[in-house]
Amino acid sequence: MSDRGSTAFIRMLLDEAGPAKIQLLAFTALAGIGTAIIIVIVNSVADRRGTIDIDYPLLLTFIICCFVVLSAQARALTLTTRASEATVQRLRTRVVELIRHADLDAFEALGPASIYAKIAGDTATLSEAGTPLVYGATSGLALILATLYIATLSTLAFFVIATLFGATTYLYHISQRNNTGHLLYAREAESRFFETFNHLLGGFKEVKMSAARGADLVSNYLAVQSLETELRKIAAVTRMNDGLTIAHTSFYVMLAAVVFALPQYLDGTETAMKLTYTVIFMLATVDGIMKAFPVLTKANVAIQDLERTEAQLAAARRANEGPVTLASPAMRRLELSGVVYTYTGPDGRPSFTVGPCDLVLEAGETVFIVGGNGSGKSTLLRVLAWLYEPRAGAILWDGRPVDRSNVVDYRNLFATVFSDFHLFDRLYGLANVNPAEAQALLETMGLAEKTTFWGGAFTNLDLSTGQRKRLAFVAALLEDRPVYVLDELAADQDSEFRHRFYEELLPSMKARGKTLVVVSHDERYFHVADRVFVMDEGRFVEGRRMR
C-alpha cells in the first residue's frame, strides 16, 4: 500500500473532525503521556526499598494520572466516533446521490446487489475502526515515551531495544506486503457471493420448486464463492497474524535480553528491575498497537473499495441532466423518430437492438403495444420515458428534441407501472395527497379491506402480486401525470378486475385527457385502444398495425 493509502483513514478522520482535530490529537497525546508517566511512578515506588510507608504525594500523582488517562481517552474516543460516523454519513449520502443520478442501463450493469454489499460492508468497517485506532495511537505514544525513559536508565539498553524496534518494524512491513491486495480480493469474492445469494432470496419459490436448481445454485455457485471468500480472508488474516507474531516475538526477545543478558552490564539490580517493569509495560502497549494495525489496514482497504465504487457510479452518469423547471409539465404531442436502443454484452458487443422505431402519441390518446416475450416492448417503454437514452434517432416533445437539458421535466410527464415495478413504503414526493381520494381509489381497486392510506403511506404492503400491481397503480394515479405508461398491469389480475381495468378505468382516464401507453396481451380488449402496435424482434411490424 502506498503511503497515501496507508494513512487514508487517519487523514479522512482528521479532515472530518474539522476544528475539533486539535482536541482529538491533544487528548490522544495526553492519554499516551499519562500512560507513560504511570510506569515511571510505578518504577519510583518499586525503587523505595526498606519501607512500607505510603508515599501519599506519589499516590496522589498516580491517581491524577489515571484520571487524566481515562478522561482524555474517553474524550478522544467520543471525538473519533463523531468523526468516523460523520464520515460514514457523508459517504452514504454521496453514494445515494451518485446512484440517484446514474443512468439506468449503466446502473443495472453494475449490479445493485453488488453495490449494496460493498456499501454495507465498507461503511460498517469504517464505523468500527475509530475505537481501536485511538487505543493504538495512545499505546504508540506511550511506547515511544517508555523507550525514551529507558534511555535515562541505560544507554546500552536503549540501543538494544531501539535495534529490536527497527528490526521488528522492518520485518512487520515485509510480512504485510501485498496484504491490501488480499483484502481487496476477499471483498470482491464476498461481493460475488452476495450477488448470487440475492438469487437465492429473490428466487426462493423457484428454488423450492426444483431440487436440481437448488442443488446447482448452492453446490456449484454459493458454496464455491463462499469457499473462495473464506480462503481469501484466511490468506489476509494469516498475514496479519504473522505480523502480530513477529511483534510479540521481538518483545519476548527484548524481555529476555533485559532479564538475562543486560543485568551484568548495568549499574545495579535496581536499574535491571526498572528495565524489566518497563519492558513488561511496553509489551502491553504493543498489544494495543498490533490490534490497531489490522483494523487500520481494513479501513484503508474499505476506503479504496468505496472510492472505486464511487468512481463506477460516477461513470454510470454519462452527462449531467438539467434541473426541474416546470412544476406541472404538459404535452400535446410526443414523437419517436427513428429511435434505436442497443443492449451490449460484457464484451461490449451488441446483444439486442430495439428500433429503429417511429411512433406519434397525441394528447388524450390510448395506444396499446403488443408482442411476444422478448420482442422489445418493455425496453421501448424505458426509451419512451428516457430511462434509456436513445442511441440513435430523437424523441420530440411538442416539437422540441428531448435531451439532457430538459429530460428531468420530460420524465415528469409520466406516471409508470413497469412490469418489474417497485412498491415503495410511502408516497415519496407527494406531499399533499387527499386521503379521501386515496381511500376512494383503494375502494375502486378492491384493496380497501387489505390496506388503508395513513400519514402519506399505505398501512400494508404484504399483498399478492396482482394486489401489489393495483396498489402501484393507485400510487401512479395519485401522481396525476399527463402520460401513463402501464406495462402488463392487467396480468396477474382476476377476470373481474381485468374487465373493469379495460372497460372502465382506462376510458375514464382517457376522458380526463390522459395519454395512455399500455402493454397488453388481452386481444379481447384491443377495441379500447385508439391504435394498437405490434412489436417483433425490437421493431414495429409493418402491415400488422391494428386500428
ZIUR-V548355 format. One record per residue. N is the residue number from 1. RES is the residue in three letters. SS is DSSP state (h for helix, s for strand, l for the rest). PSI is psi in whole degrees, 0 to 359 (NA if undefined). Layout:
BEGIN
n=N res=RES ss=SS psi=PSI
n=N res=RES ss=SS psi=PSI
END
This chain:
BEGIN
n=1 res=MET ss=l psi=139
n=2 res=SER ss=l psi=165
n=3 res=ASP ss=h psi=321
n=4 res=ARG ss=h psi=317
n=5 res=GLY ss=h psi=325
n=6 res=SER ss=h psi=343
n=7 res=THR ss=l psi=13
n=8 res=ALA ss=h psi=315
n=9 res=PHE ss=h psi=319
n=10 res=ILE ss=h psi=314
n=11 res=ARG ss=h psi=322
n=12 res=MET ss=h psi=318
n=13 res=LEU ss=h psi=313
n=14 res=LEU ss=h psi=321
n=15 res=ASP ss=h psi=318
n=16 res=GLU ss=h psi=329
n=17 res=ALA ss=h psi=332
n=18 res=GLY ss=h psi=229
n=19 res=PRO ss=h psi=336
n=20 res=ALA ss=h psi=359
n=21 res=LYS ss=h psi=318
n=22 res=ILE ss=h psi=318
n=23 res=GLN ss=h psi=316
n=24 res=LEU ss=h psi=313
n=25 res=LEU ss=h psi=320
n=26 res=ALA ss=h psi=314
n=27 res=PHE ss=h psi=323
n=28 res=THR ss=h psi=316
n=29 res=ALA ss=h psi=319
n=30 res=LEU ss=h psi=319
n=31 res=ALA ss=h psi=321
n=32 res=GLY ss=h psi=317
n=33 res=ILE ss=h psi=316
n=34 res=GLY ss=h psi=321
n=35 res=THR ss=h psi=319
n=36 res=ALA ss=h psi=322
n=37 res=ILE ss=h psi=325
n=38 res=ILE ss=h psi=319
n=39 res=ILE ss=h psi=327
n=40 res=VAL ss=h psi=319
n=41 res=ILE ss=h psi=315
n=42 res=VAL ss=h psi=317
n=43 res=ASN ss=h psi=324
n=44 res=SER ss=h psi=319
n=45 res=VAL ss=h psi=318
n=46 res=ALA ss=h psi=335
n=47 res=ASP ss=l psi=350
n=48 res=ARG ss=l psi=82
n=49 res=ARG ss=l psi=153
n=50 res=GLY ss=l psi=10
n=51 res=THR ss=l psi=145
n=52 res=ILE ss=l psi=8
n=53 res=ASP ss=l psi=146
n=54 res=ILE ss=l psi=129
n=55 res=ASP ss=l psi=93
n=56 res=TYR ss=h psi=319
n=57 res=PRO ss=h psi=320
n=58 res=LEU ss=h psi=323
n=59 res=LEU ss=h psi=317
n=60 res=LEU ss=h psi=318
n=61 res=THR ss=h psi=319
n=62 res=PHE ss=h psi=314
n=63 res=ILE ss=h psi=318
n=64 res=ILE ss=h psi=317
n=65 res=CYS ss=h psi=317
n=66 res=CYS ss=h psi=317
n=67 res=PHE ss=h psi=316
n=68 res=VAL ss=h psi=315
n=69 res=VAL ss=h psi=311
n=70 res=LEU ss=h psi=317
n=71 res=SER ss=h psi=314
n=72 res=ALA ss=h psi=319
n=73 res=GLN ss=h psi=319
n=74 res=ALA ss=h psi=318
n=75 res=ARG ss=h psi=319
n=76 res=ALA ss=h psi=320
n=77 res=LEU ss=h psi=319
n=78 res=THR ss=h psi=313
n=79 res=LEU ss=h psi=321
n=80 res=THR ss=h psi=318
n=81 res=THR ss=h psi=316
n=82 res=ARG ss=h psi=316
n=83 res=ALA ss=h psi=317
n=84 res=SER ss=h psi=319
n=85 res=GLU ss=h psi=325
n=86 res=ALA ss=h psi=322
n=87 res=THR ss=h psi=313
n=88 res=VAL ss=h psi=317
n=89 res=GLN ss=h psi=317
n=90 res=ARG ss=h psi=319
n=91 res=LEU ss=h psi=316
n=92 res=ARG ss=h psi=314
n=93 res=THR ss=h psi=319
n=94 res=ARG ss=h psi=318
n=95 res=VAL ss=h psi=319
n=96 res=VAL ss=h psi=316
n=97 res=GLU ss=h psi=320
n=98 res=LEU ss=h psi=319
n=99 res=ILE ss=h psi=316
n=100 res=ARG ss=h psi=327
n=101 res=HIS ss=h psi=1
n=102 res=ALA ss=l psi=153
n=103 res=ASP ss=l psi=141
n=104 res=LEU ss=h psi=311
n=105 res=ASP ss=h psi=322
n=106 res=ALA ss=h psi=322
n=107 res=PHE ss=h psi=318
n=108 res=GLU ss=h psi=323
n=109 res=ALA ss=h psi=329
n=110 res=LEU ss=h psi=328
n=111 res=GLY ss=l psi=100
n=112 res=PRO ss=h psi=322
n=113 res=ALA ss=h psi=321
n=114 res=SER ss=h psi=317
n=115 res=ILE ss=h psi=316
n=116 res=TYR ss=h psi=314
n=117 res=ALA ss=h psi=319
n=118 res=LYS ss=h psi=313
n=119 res=ILE ss=h psi=315
n=120 res=ALA ss=h psi=314
n=121 res=GLY ss=h psi=316
n=122 res=ASP ss=h psi=317
n=123 res=THR ss=h psi=326
n=124 res=ALA ss=h psi=320
n=125 res=THR ss=h psi=315
n=126 res=LEU ss=h psi=322
n=127 res=SER ss=h psi=328
n=128 res=GLU ss=h psi=354
n=129 res=ALA ss=h psi=339
n=130 res=GLY ss=h psi=314
n=131 res=THR ss=h psi=309
n=132 res=PRO ss=h psi=329
n=133 res=LEU ss=h psi=319
n=134 res=VAL ss=h psi=313
n=135 res=TYR ss=h psi=320
n=136 res=GLY ss=h psi=319
n=137 res=ALA ss=h psi=318
n=138 res=THR ss=h psi=314
n=139 res=SER ss=h psi=322
n=140 res=GLY ss=h psi=316
n=141 res=LEU ss=h psi=319
n=142 res=ALA ss=h psi=322
n=143 res=LEU ss=h psi=316
n=144 res=ILE ss=h psi=315
n=145 res=LEU ss=h psi=323
n=146 res=ALA ss=h psi=323
n=147 res=THR ss=h psi=319
n=148 res=LEU ss=h psi=325
n=149 res=TYR ss=h psi=322
n=150 res=ILE ss=h psi=325
n=151 res=ALA ss=h psi=330
n=152 res=THR ss=h psi=338
n=153 res=LEU ss=h psi=318
n=154 res=SER ss=l psi=121
n=155 res=THR ss=h psi=320
n=156 res=LEU ss=h psi=313
n=157 res=ALA ss=h psi=322
n=158 res=PHE ss=h psi=314
n=159 res=PHE ss=h psi=322
n=160 res=VAL ss=h psi=312
n=161 res=ILE ss=h psi=320
n=162 res=ALA ss=h psi=322
n=163 res=THR ss=h psi=316
n=164 res=LEU ss=h psi=321
n=165 res=PHE ss=h psi=313
n=166 res=GLY ss=h psi=315
n=167 res=ALA ss=h psi=319
n=168 res=THR ss=h psi=314
n=169 res=THR ss=h psi=317
n=170 res=TYR ss=h psi=311
n=171 res=LEU ss=h psi=323
n=172 res=TYR ss=h psi=317
n=173 res=HIS ss=h psi=316
n=174 res=ILE ss=h psi=318
n=175 res=SER ss=h psi=335
n=176 res=GLN ss=l psi=4
n=177 res=ARG ss=l psi=137
n=178 res=ASN ss=l psi=6
n=179 res=ASN ss=h psi=332
n=180 res=THR ss=h psi=319
n=181 res=GLY ss=h psi=319
n=182 res=HIS ss=h psi=319
n=183 res=LEU ss=h psi=320
n=184 res=LEU ss=h psi=318
n=185 res=TYR ss=h psi=321
n=186 res=ALA ss=h psi=319
n=187 res=ARG ss=h psi=319
n=188 res=GLU ss=h psi=318
n=189 res=ALA ss=h psi=318
n=190 res=GLU ss=h psi=324
n=191 res=SER ss=h psi=318
n=192 res=ARG ss=h psi=322
n=193 res=PHE ss=h psi=314
n=194 res=PHE ss=h psi=329
n=195 res=GLU ss=h psi=313
n=196 res=THR ss=h psi=321
n=197 res=PHE ss=h psi=327
n=198 res=ASN ss=h psi=329
n=199 res=HIS ss=h psi=323
n=200 res=LEU ss=h psi=317
n=201 res=LEU ss=h psi=311
n=202 res=GLY ss=h psi=329
n=203 res=GLY ss=l psi=32
n=204 res=PHE ss=h psi=319
n=205 res=LYS ss=h psi=316
n=206 res=GLU ss=h psi=325
n=207 res=VAL ss=h psi=318
n=208 res=LYS ss=h psi=331
n=209 res=MET ss=h psi=348
n=210 res=SER ss=l psi=108
n=211 res=ALA ss=h psi=323
n=212 res=ALA ss=h psi=318
n=213 res=ARG ss=h psi=314
n=214 res=GLY ss=h psi=317
n=215 res=ALA ss=h psi=318
n=216 res=ASP ss=h psi=314
n=217 res=LEU ss=h psi=315
n=218 res=VAL ss=h psi=310
n=219 res=SER ss=h psi=318
n=220 res=ASN ss=h psi=349
n=221 res=TYR ss=h psi=295
n=222 res=LEU ss=h psi=313
n=223 res=ALA ss=h psi=320
n=224 res=VAL ss=h psi=315
n=225 res=GLN ss=h psi=323
n=226 res=SER ss=h psi=319
n=227 res=LEU ss=h psi=319
n=228 res=GLU ss=h psi=319
n=229 res=THR ss=h psi=315
n=230 res=GLU ss=h psi=312
n=231 res=LEU ss=h psi=320
n=232 res=ARG ss=h psi=316
n=233 res=LYS ss=h psi=321
n=234 res=ILE ss=h psi=317
n=235 res=ALA ss=h psi=317
n=236 res=ALA ss=h psi=314
n=237 res=VAL ss=h psi=326
n=238 res=THR ss=h psi=319
n=239 res=ARG ss=h psi=319
n=240 res=MET ss=h psi=318
n=241 res=ASN ss=h psi=326
n=242 res=ASP ss=h psi=319
n=243 res=GLY ss=h psi=318
n=244 res=LEU ss=h psi=318
n=245 res=THR ss=h psi=318
n=246 res=ILE ss=h psi=315
n=247 res=ALA ss=h psi=315
n=248 res=HIS ss=h psi=322
n=249 res=THR ss=h psi=317
n=250 res=SER ss=h psi=320
n=251 res=PHE ss=h psi=331
n=252 res=TYR ss=h psi=322
n=253 res=VAL ss=h psi=318
n=254 res=MET ss=h psi=317
n=255 res=LEU ss=h psi=319
n=256 res=ALA ss=h psi=320
n=257 res=ALA ss=h psi=318
n=258 res=VAL ss=h psi=321
n=259 res=VAL ss=h psi=320
n=260 res=PHE ss=h psi=325
n=261 res=ALA ss=h psi=319
n=262 res=LEU ss=l psi=331
n=263 res=PRO ss=h psi=324
n=264 res=GLN ss=h psi=346
n=265 res=TYR ss=h psi=3
n=266 res=LEU ss=l psi=169
n=267 res=ASP ss=l psi=329
n=268 res=GLY ss=l psi=176
n=269 res=THR ss=h psi=332
n=270 res=GLU ss=h psi=315
n=271 res=THR ss=h psi=318
n=272 res=ALA ss=h psi=319
n=273 res=MET ss=h psi=317
n=274 res=LYS ss=h psi=318
n=275 res=LEU ss=h psi=319
n=276 res=THR ss=h psi=312
n=277 res=TYR ss=h psi=319
n=278 res=THR ss=h psi=318
n=279 res=VAL ss=h psi=322
n=280 res=ILE ss=h psi=318
n=281 res=PHE ss=h psi=317
n=282 res=MET ss=h psi=325
n=283 res=LEU ss=h psi=321
n=284 res=ALA ss=h psi=321
n=285 res=THR ss=h psi=325
n=286 res=VAL ss=h psi=325
n=287 res=ASP ss=h psi=318
n=288 res=GLY ss=h psi=321
n=289 res=ILE ss=h psi=315
n=290 res=MET ss=h psi=331
n=291 res=LYS ss=h psi=332
n=292 res=ALA ss=h psi=326
n=293 res=PHE ss=h psi=310
n=294 res=PRO ss=h psi=321
n=295 res=VAL ss=h psi=317
n=296 res=LEU ss=h psi=320
n=297 res=THR ss=h psi=314
n=298 res=LYS ss=h psi=321
n=299 res=ALA ss=h psi=319
n=300 res=ASN ss=h psi=321
n=301 res=VAL ss=h psi=320
n=302 res=ALA ss=h psi=320
n=303 res=ILE ss=h psi=317
n=304 res=GLN ss=h psi=317
n=305 res=ASP ss=h psi=318
n=306 res=LEU ss=h psi=320
n=307 res=GLU ss=h psi=320
n=308 res=ARG ss=h psi=319
n=309 res=THR ss=h psi=317
n=310 res=GLU ss=h psi=320
n=311 res=ALA ss=h psi=320
n=312 res=GLN ss=h psi=318
n=313 res=LEU ss=h psi=322
n=314 res=ALA ss=h psi=321
n=315 res=ALA ss=h psi=336
n=316 res=ALA ss=l psi=355
n=317 res=ARG ss=l psi=99
n=318 res=ARG ss=l psi=328
n=319 res=ALA ss=l psi=159
n=320 res=ASN ss=l psi=148
n=321 res=GLU ss=l psi=147
n=322 res=GLY ss=l psi=167
n=323 res=PRO ss=l psi=172
n=324 res=VAL ss=l psi=125
n=325 res=THR ss=l psi=342
n=326 res=LEU ss=l psi=122
n=327 res=ALA ss=l psi=322
n=328 res=SER ss=l psi=82
n=329 res=PRO ss=l psi=151
n=330 res=ALA ss=l psi=167
n=331 res=MET ss=l psi=147
n=332 res=ARG ss=l psi=330
n=333 res=ARG ss=s psi=133
n=334 res=LEU ss=s psi=139
n=335 res=GLU ss=s psi=127
n=336 res=LEU ss=s psi=120
n=337 res=SER ss=s psi=105
n=338 res=GLY ss=s psi=33
n=339 res=VAL ss=s psi=135
n=340 res=VAL ss=s psi=136
n=341 res=TYR ss=s psi=135
n=342 res=THR ss=s psi=128
n=343 res=TYR ss=s psi=145
n=344 res=THR ss=s psi=146
n=345 res=GLY ss=l psi=180
n=346 res=PRO ss=l psi=334
n=347 res=ASP ss=l psi=1
n=348 res=GLY ss=l psi=359
n=349 res=ARG ss=l psi=148
n=350 res=PRO ss=s psi=137
n=351 res=SER ss=s psi=330
n=352 res=PHE ss=s psi=138
n=353 res=THR ss=s psi=134
n=354 res=VAL ss=s psi=125
n=355 res=GLY ss=s psi=180
n=356 res=PRO ss=s psi=140
n=357 res=CYS ss=s psi=137
n=358 res=ASP ss=s psi=132
n=359 res=LEU ss=s psi=134
n=360 res=VAL ss=s psi=129
n=361 res=LEU ss=s psi=123
n=362 res=GLU ss=s psi=150
n=363 res=ALA ss=l psi=135
n=364 res=GLY ss=l psi=8
n=365 res=GLU ss=l psi=148
n=366 res=THR ss=s psi=120
n=367 res=VAL ss=s psi=131
n=368 res=PHE ss=s psi=141
n=369 res=ILE ss=s psi=123
n=370 res=VAL ss=s psi=165
n=371 res=GLY ss=s psi=166
n=372 res=GLY ss=l psi=170
n=373 res=ASN ss=l psi=136
n=374 res=GLY ss=l psi=10
n=375 res=SER ss=l psi=348
n=376 res=GLY ss=l psi=9
n=377 res=LYS ss=h psi=308
n=378 res=SER ss=h psi=323
n=379 res=THR ss=h psi=319
n=380 res=LEU ss=h psi=320
n=381 res=LEU ss=h psi=320
n=382 res=ARG ss=h psi=324
n=383 res=VAL ss=h psi=318
n=384 res=LEU ss=h psi=318
n=385 res=ALA ss=l psi=1
n=386 res=TRP ss=l psi=29
n=387 res=LEU ss=l psi=325
n=388 res=TYR ss=l psi=122
n=389 res=GLU ss=l psi=129
n=390 res=PRO ss=l psi=139
n=391 res=ARG ss=l psi=338
n=392 res=ALA ss=s psi=165
n=393 res=GLY ss=s psi=190
n=394 res=ALA ss=s psi=154
n=395 res=ILE ss=s psi=126
n=396 res=LEU ss=s psi=130
n=397 res=TRP ss=s psi=107
n=398 res=ASP ss=l psi=42
n=399 res=GLY ss=l psi=351
n=400 res=ARG ss=s psi=134
n=401 res=PRO ss=s psi=139
n=402 res=VAL ss=l psi=127
n=403 res=ASP ss=l psi=191
n=404 res=ARG ss=l psi=335
n=405 res=SER ss=l psi=331
n=406 res=ASN ss=l psi=12
n=407 res=VAL ss=h psi=330
n=408 res=VAL ss=h psi=315
n=409 res=ASP ss=h psi=320
n=410 res=TYR ss=h psi=314
n=411 res=ARG ss=h psi=332
n=412 res=ASN ss=l psi=357
n=413 res=LEU ss=l psi=335
n=414 res=PHE ss=s psi=140
n=415 res=ALA ss=s psi=133
n=416 res=THR ss=s psi=149
n=417 res=VAL ss=s psi=95
n=418 res=PHE ss=l psi=166
n=419 res=SER ss=l psi=330
n=420 res=ASP ss=l psi=41
n=421 res=PHE ss=l psi=159
n=422 res=HIS ss=l psi=131
n=423 res=LEU ss=l psi=110
n=424 res=PHE ss=l psi=157
n=425 res=ASP ss=l psi=343
n=426 res=ARG ss=s psi=172
n=427 res=LEU ss=l psi=77
n=428 res=TYR ss=l psi=136
n=429 res=GLY ss=l psi=352
n=430 res=LEU ss=l psi=100
n=431 res=ALA ss=l psi=334
n=432 res=ASN ss=l psi=50
n=433 res=VAL ss=l psi=133
n=434 res=ASN ss=l psi=114
n=435 res=PRO ss=h psi=325
n=436 res=ALA ss=h psi=320
n=437 res=GLU ss=h psi=316
n=438 res=ALA ss=h psi=317
n=439 res=GLN ss=h psi=324
n=440 res=ALA ss=h psi=321
n=441 res=LEU ss=h psi=321
n=442 res=LEU ss=h psi=321
n=443 res=GLU ss=h psi=314
n=444 res=THR ss=h psi=322
n=445 res=MET ss=l psi=2
n=446 res=GLY ss=l psi=31
n=447 res=LEU ss=l psi=359
n=448 res=ALA ss=l psi=331
n=449 res=GLU ss=l psi=350
n=450 res=LYS ss=l psi=325
n=451 res=THR ss=l psi=159
n=452 res=THR ss=l psi=164
n=453 res=PHE ss=s psi=124
n=454 res=TRP ss=s psi=125
n=455 res=GLY ss=l psi=35
n=456 res=GLY ss=l psi=9
n=457 res=ALA ss=s psi=163
n=458 res=PHE ss=s psi=138
n=459 res=THR ss=l psi=340
n=460 res=ASN ss=l psi=125
n=461 res=LEU ss=l psi=1
n=462 res=ASP ss=l psi=79
n=463 res=LEU ss=l psi=168
n=464 res=SER ss=l psi=168
n=465 res=THR ss=h psi=314
n=466 res=GLY ss=h psi=319
n=467 res=GLN ss=h psi=322
n=468 res=ARG ss=h psi=321
n=469 res=LYS ss=h psi=318
n=470 res=ARG ss=h psi=321
n=471 res=LEU ss=h psi=322
n=472 res=ALA ss=h psi=324
n=473 res=PHE ss=h psi=320
n=474 res=VAL ss=h psi=313
n=475 res=ALA ss=h psi=320
n=476 res=ALA ss=h psi=319
n=477 res=LEU ss=h psi=324
n=478 res=LEU ss=h psi=338
n=479 res=GLU ss=h psi=331
n=480 res=ASP ss=l psi=57
n=481 res=ARG ss=l psi=162
n=482 res=PRO ss=l psi=327
n=483 res=VAL ss=s psi=134
n=484 res=TYR ss=s psi=126
n=485 res=VAL ss=s psi=115
n=486 res=LEU ss=s psi=111
n=487 res=ASP ss=s psi=105
n=488 res=GLU ss=l psi=40
n=489 res=LEU ss=l psi=329
n=490 res=ALA ss=l psi=348
n=491 res=ALA ss=l psi=152
n=492 res=ASP ss=l psi=16
n=493 res=GLN ss=l psi=154
n=494 res=ASP ss=l psi=164
n=495 res=SER ss=h psi=327
n=496 res=GLU ss=h psi=313
n=497 res=PHE ss=h psi=323
n=498 res=ARG ss=h psi=316
n=499 res=HIS ss=h psi=316
n=500 res=ARG ss=h psi=323
n=501 res=PHE ss=h psi=310
n=502 res=TYR ss=h psi=319
n=503 res=GLU ss=h psi=341
n=504 res=GLU ss=h psi=307
n=505 res=LEU ss=h psi=312
n=506 res=LEU ss=h psi=314
n=507 res=PRO ss=h psi=323
n=508 res=SER ss=h psi=324
n=509 res=MET ss=h psi=318
n=510 res=LYS ss=h psi=320
n=511 res=ALA ss=h psi=334
n=512 res=ARG ss=l psi=10
n=513 res=GLY ss=l psi=11
n=514 res=LYS ss=l psi=141
n=515 res=THR ss=s psi=129
n=516 res=LEU ss=s psi=126
n=517 res=VAL ss=s psi=112
n=518 res=VAL ss=s psi=125
n=519 res=VAL ss=s psi=127
n=520 res=SER ss=l psi=152
n=521 res=HIS ss=l psi=3
n=522 res=ASP ss=l psi=88
n=523 res=GLU ss=h psi=330
n=524 res=ARG ss=h psi=346
n=525 res=TYR ss=h psi=12
n=526 res=PHE ss=h psi=338
n=527 res=HIS ss=h psi=344
n=528 res=VAL ss=h psi=332
n=529 res=ALA ss=l psi=149
n=530 res=ASP ss=l psi=323
n=531 res=ARG ss=s psi=149
n=532 res=VAL ss=s psi=127
n=533 res=PHE ss=s psi=136
n=534 res=VAL ss=s psi=131
n=535 res=MET ss=s psi=144
n=536 res=ASP ss=s psi=129
n=537 res=GLU ss=l psi=40
n=538 res=GLY ss=l psi=5
n=539 res=ARG ss=s psi=158
n=540 res=PHE ss=s psi=135
n=541 res=VAL ss=l psi=117
n=542 res=GLU ss=l psi=140
n=543 res=GLY ss=l psi=354
n=544 res=ARG ss=l psi=15
n=545 res=ARG ss=l psi=128
n=546 res=MET ss=s psi=141
n=547 res=ARG ss=l psi=NA
END
